């Protein structure tokens, strides 16, 4: 009988510890830092307005492929050529999109660690294999007022230009815009 009481007491204690641990984890998640929009610094570098998304993609379309898993740079070919293409991508990375913003049709909206990602598929330059490229704009905090199917106008800071290998065989060019701000959107949902 005493052994049963001891087993019951140990089970209750273990259950209480597990429950408290889960409660504590939940409370920490509620108080975790929420990403917020940070405006550009007064001396921020802005993208030349003539550089719309297709021109940027055409400039770096042949760059090194970047796999999502681990961000490992891959690609064959001449190392000098790859270095030159990486340098071309670096010319755009870190630059802010001007107040007029860019515009694109939203194909998907996903939650990411840095905020909410608006995934827009755009028409590619004729020289680009596959015919399309992606612009992913990450809005740092809160909800977004637009939906899949809408056309959003946004600005933000270019965080990366390269290629991603998703599920197909052809690497898809992508421009990653972080710290994005939605300027306006056109409701195209049915």
N, C-alpha and C positions, 0 to 999 in steps of 0.2 A: 504494500500500500504506500509506504514512504517512497519507494522507487518510482511509483507512478506519479506522485506529487512532485518529485524532483524533475522527472521528464517533462511534466506539464509546465513547471516553472521555467525550465530552460527553453522550451518551445515558445512560451509567451515572451520571454526576454529576447530571444532571437527575432521573433516577429516584430516586437517593438523597435528593435534596432534597425531592422530592414525598413520598417515604415518610416521611422525618423530620418533615415538616410535618404529615402525617396522624397520626403517632404523638404528636406534641406536642399537637395538637388533642384527641385521644382522652384523653390524660392530664389536660388542663385540664378536660374534661367530667367526668371521674371525681372531681375535687377541687372542682367547683363547689358553691357553698353550697346545702344542702338546706333547704327551708323547714321550720321547726319550730313546734310549738304554743307560743303565748305566752299565758299565763293573763291574765285581766282584771286591770287595776290595782286597788288597794284602793278608789279613788274612782270606779271605772267606773260608767257609767250603765246600768242594767238596764231591760229592757222590762217594762212592767206585765204581770203574768201573764194578765190578761184579754185581752190582744192576741194572740190566736191568729192563725195565718196568714190565714184568710179575712177577718178583720176588717181586717188591715193592707191586704190587696189591695183590699177594698171602699173603703178610705179613699183610696187613690191610683190606683185602676183607670183613671181617665180622664186620668191624667197624660200627659206628653209621651212619645212613642214613642222608644225608643232603638234604633238599628240596631247590630248587632254590628260592622259594618265601621266602625271608627274611633270608635264611641261618639257619633255625632252626634245631638244632640237634635233631634227633628222633631215636628211636630204642627200641626194647624190650629186655628183657633178664637181666642177672645178671649185676648189676651196676659195680661190680669189673671187670668183663670181658670187659664191654664197656670202662671202664677207662683204662684198659691195652691196648686195641686196639687203643684208642685215643693216648695213649703214643707211641705206635708203629708208628702211622702216624706222630707224632711230630718228631720222629727220622729222617724222610726224609724231612720234611718241612723246608724251608730255605736253604737247601743244593743246590749247583750249580751242574749242569750236566757238566761233564768234556769236554775238547776240542774235543774229538772224537764224542760227541753228541749222540743223539738217532735218530732213523729212523722210519718213519711211513707213511702209505698211507693217503692222505688227502681226507676226505669224504665231508667236507664243509668248507667254508671260510666266516666268518662273521665279521662285524665291531662292536667293543665293545668300551666302554668308555676308556679302557686302551690301545687300539690299535686294531690290526687285529688278530682275532683268527683263527688259523689253527686247525680244529677239525679232529682228527685221530682215527679211530676205529681199535683196535688191537685185536688179538686172545688172549684169556684169558687162564690161567692155567686150567687144567682139573677139578680141584676141585671147580671152580667158576661157579655158576649157571648163565645161560644166554649165556655163551661161549665167550663173548667179553667184553672189557672195553674201555674207552675213554681216550685219552691224548689230552688236549687242550693247545696249545702253543700260547701265546699272544705275537705277535711282536709289540713293542711299537709305531713305527712311520713309516710313508710312506706306499708305496704299497709293496706287496710281489710279487716276480718274478714267483711264482708257481701258479698252478691252481688245481681245484678239479680233482682228479685222479692221480696227481703226487705223488711221494714218496719223502718226504722231510727229510733231515738230519738237526737237529737243536740242540741247547743247550740253557740254560737259568737257572732260579732259580725256584725250586719247591715251589709253593705257597700253595698247598693244596693236600691232598690225602684223598679221601673219596668216598661217593656214592651220586649219584643224582637220584631223581625220576623224570623222564620225563613224557612221556605219557603212559607208560606201567605200569604193576603192579610190575615188578621186579626192585628193585633198581640197578642201573648200576654203577659199580666202575669207578672212574675218577681220573686222575692225572692232576692237573692244573700247568702249567709252565708259569710263567710271565717273562718279560724282556727277551723274547726269541730272538734268532738270527738264521737266516737261514744260515746254513753252505754250503749246496748244495741241489740239487734236481734232480730227474730223471723224465723226461717228459714222462708220460704214457697216455697222452690224445690222443684220436683217430684223 
